[in-house]
Every structure is written in structure tokens, then in C-alpha cells.
Amino acid sequence: MYELLALAKRDGCCDIRIIATSAVREADNSVNLIGAFSQEVEILSGDDEACLAFDGVMSSSCLAGTPALVLDVSGGSTEFIVGDPGGCSFTRACCLARCA
């Protein structure tokens, strides 16, 4: 992580954000992990995490103008997200599957 921060600063990035998701929300040592960074860490709620994943999928031109169901299977949880080009209308996170 420190290498990525250094690269971003070297290349002139002035708005650097560290954003954490379910893995940090659920970790037993999240306080230690967050404390290891030299700047604020934003921990996303499950709904915010799901909506960002949905927005990323909906940015595909092949989905323009259509409603969609997105499944986001990740290391901490699986999100079911329903919405349309206007945004998320339903999200549900569960431990249906975890990738390790």
C-alpha cells in the first residue's frame, strides 16, 4: 500500500483516498490496520460498497438504458444489487459465498 501511495504522490495526484470495504469492516484487527496508514481511511457501508460496484458495472455501454441485477462476489461478502441507469434501488449483502 505504501508503494501505491508513493507512486500516486510522485505522479502528482493531490486527492488520494484510502477506501475500505467489508474485509476491514469485519476484521478483528481493523483498528490496527487503519492505524497503520498515514491518512484517514474511509470505511464504506455495505450499501455504499454495493452501489459503487453497481455503478461500475452500469458504466458499460452494453448496459446503457437497461435495468440490471448485479452479483458482486468478493472476499468478504456477496452483494445482490438491483437498479437501472438512475442508480441502485435494492441491495442485499450476505455470506452466500466468499472467495479467498
BELHU-V792066 format. One record per residue. N is the residue number from 1. SS is DSSP state (alpha for helix, beta for strand, coil for the rest). PHI is phi as a letter, one per 30 degrees, with the letter a starting at -180 (999 if undefined). Layout:
# BELHU-V792066
N | SS | PHI
N | SS | PHI
This chain:
# BELHU-V792066
1 | coil | 999
2 | alpha | d
3 | alpha | d
4 | alpha | d
5 | alpha | d
6 | alpha | d
7 | alpha | d
8 | alpha | d
9 | alpha | d
10 | alpha | d
11 | coil | d
12 | coil | i
13 | coil | d
14 | coil | c
15 | coil | b
16 | coil | c
17 | coil | b
18 | beta | c
19 | beta | b
20 | beta | c
21 | coil | b
22 | alpha | e
23 | alpha | e
24 | alpha | d
25 | alpha | e
26 | alpha | c
27 | coil | d
28 | coil | d
29 | coil | c
30 | alpha | d
31 | alpha | d
32 | alpha | d
33 | alpha | d
34 | alpha | d
35 | alpha | d
36 | coil | d
37 | coil | c
38 | coil | c
39 | coil | a
40 | coil | d
41 | beta | c
42 | beta | c
43 | beta | c
44 | coil | d
45 | coil | d
46 | alpha | e
47 | alpha | d
48 | alpha | d
49 | alpha | d
50 | alpha | d
51 | alpha | d
52 | alpha | d
53 | alpha | d
54 | alpha | d
55 | alpha | e
56 | alpha | d
57 | alpha | d
58 | alpha | d
59 | coil | d
60 | coil | d
61 | alpha | d
62 | alpha | d
63 | alpha | c
64 | coil | e
65 | coil | i
66 | coil | c
67 | coil | d
68 | beta | a
69 | beta | c
70 | beta | c
71 | beta | c
72 | beta | c
73 | beta | c
74 | coil | b
75 | coil | d
76 | coil | c
77 | coil | a
78 | beta | c
79 | beta | c
80 | beta | c
81 | beta | b
82 | beta | c
83 | beta | a
84 | beta | b
85 | coil | e
86 | coil | d
87 | beta | k
88 | beta | d
89 | beta | c
90 | beta | a
91 | beta | b
92 | beta | b
93 | beta | c
94 | beta | a
95 | coil | c
96 | coil | e
97 | coil | a
98 | coil | b
99 | coil | c
100 | coil | b
